[in-house]
Amino acid sequence: MKTLINKSRKPIRIPLPGGKIMFLGPGKSGQISDRHAALPAVQTLIDDGSVAVAGESAHAEMAGGGGGQVHDGTHGHVPRKVVRPRGDR
């Protein structure tokens, strides 16, 4: 996965295969696959300087077997799977 960053001061529309369009606001970023990054429409935006490529994403790094760390938001506790009725304290 490649991360694209909008370096211009205006929103950009990036056409993707399948009739899809990625909208990037000023200074915002989005991810596309490696094969979509090689498309001529994306390459013209990169060559123009309005879009920068940030490289590999964290997903690709974690897929290599990084590992088993607890998410910061859960603090080691597993969230409850069952929704309790109102008044359960």
Secondary structure, DSSP 8 states (H G I E B T S, - for coil): -EEEEE-SSS-EEEEEGGGEEEEE-TT-EEEE-HHHHTSHHHHHHHHHTSEEEEEE-HHHHHTTT------TTTTT----SS---TT--
